[in-house]
Amino acid sequence: MIRATRVLRRNALFGEIVDRIVLDHGDRHRRRMAMRGVGGLAFLLDLAEPTVLDDGDALVLQDGRLIWVEAAPERLLAIRAESDHALKRLIWHIGNRHIPAEIDADAVYIAFDHVLAEMVRGLGGSAEPVERPFRPEGGAYAGEAAGHHHHGHHHDHDHPHPHD
């Protein structure tokens, strides 16, 4: 099976695009995985280290041909507030739950979750379902990518942690 061993970032693309893959945000953070393009081309993603693939990047096959990377639309919540301060407050509550979030100038996007939607509404914000590609912020912790941060435990509460 032909291997894809490098990533070309979207601002540096050159070469023949022969297929494309459509991946959600979780599947865009990979190192090694058998894949099949939309057009049927099977290949092995075989990168030196886990890498976040962005919408518009390309995977370079061993023979130099390219596989276009496309971010799949996902079911998300678009969270908004009446003021910058109110939105910052909502971002704090979302961040305290250690979930991936994409932060735009006037909205925050998170994976659809009815419990978090109710929390946001209870805090005075709006949480509207949308379908679009999800591009969460990368994390601040060493070795963290695509917004993933694992403690080895799960919690869902509102108090500070020693590492916050």
Residue pairs with C-beta under 8 A, 6 or more apart in sequence:
1 34
1 42
1 43
1 44
2 42
2 43
2 44
2 61
2 62
2 63
3 43
3 44
3 45
3 46
3 61
3 62
4 35
4 43
4 44
4 45
4 46
4 47
4 59
4 60
4 61
4 62
4 67
5 46
5 47
5 48
5 60
5 62
6 47
6 59
6 60
7 47
7 51
7 53
7 57
7 58
7 59
7 60
8 14
8 15
8 57
8 58
8 59
8 60
8 66
9 54
9 57
10 54
10 55
10 56
10 57
10 58
13 56
13 58
13 66
15 58
15 60
15 64
15 65
15 66
16 64
16 65
16 66
17 58
17 65
17 66
17 67
17 68
18 37
18 39
18 41
18 61
18 65
18 66
18 67
19 37
19 38
19 39
19 40
19 41
19 67
19 68
20 37
20 38
20 39
20 67
20 68
20 69
20 70
21 35
21 36
21 37
21 38
21 59
21 67
21 68
21 69
21 70
22 38
22 70
22 71
22 72
23 53
23 69
23 70
23 71
23 72
24 71
24 72
24 74
24 134
25 71
25 74
25 100
25 133
25 134
25 135
25 136
25 146
25 147
26 146
28 52
28 53
28 54
28 69
28 71
28 146
29 50
29 51
29 52
29 53
29 145
29 146
29 148
30 45
30 47
30 50
30 51
30 53
31 45
31 46
31 47
31 48
31 49
31 50
31 51
32 44
32 45
32 46
32 47
33 44
33 45
34 42
34 43
34 44
34 45
35 42
35 43
35 44
35 45
35 67
36 42
36 43
37 43
37 67
41 67
43 59
43 61
43 67
45 59
50 145
51 145
52 138
52 145
52 146
53 59
53 69
54 69
54 71
54 135
55 69
55 70
55 71
55 133
55 135
56 68
56 69
56 70
57 69
58 66
58 67
58 68
58 69
59 66
59 67
59 69
60 66
61 67
71 133
71 134
71 135
72 133
73 131
73 132
73 133
74 111
74 131
74 132
74 133
74 134
75 111
75 112
75 129
75 130
75 131
76 109
76 110
76 111
76 112
76 129
76 130
76 131
76 132
76 134
77 109
77 110
77 111
77 112
77 113
77 116
77 117
77 120
77 127
77 128
77 129
77 130
78 107
78 108
78 109
78 126
78 127
78 128
78 129
78 130
79 87
79 90
79 94
79 107
79 108
79 109
79 110
79 120
79 125
79 126
79 127
80 87
80 106
80 107
80 108
80 125
80 126
80 128
81 87
81 89
81 90
81 124
81 125
81 126
82 124
86 124
86 125
87 106
87 107
87 108
87 125
89 123
90 108
90 120
90 123
90 125
91 101
91 103
91 108
93 119
93 120
93 123
93 158
94 101
94 108
94 110
94 116
94 120
95 101
96 158
96 164
97 116
97 156
98 149
98 151
99 110
99 111
99 113
99 116
99 147
100 110
100 111
100 134
100 136
100 137
100 146
100 147
100 148
101 108
101 109
101 110
101 136
101 137
101 147
102 108
102 109
102 110
102 134
102 135
102 136
102 137
103 137
109 130
109 132
109 134
109 136
110 116
111 134
112 129
116 127
117 127
117 129
118 127
120 126
120 127
121 127
136 146
136 147
137 147
138 144
138 145
138 146
138 147
139 145
139 147
139 148
139 149
141 149
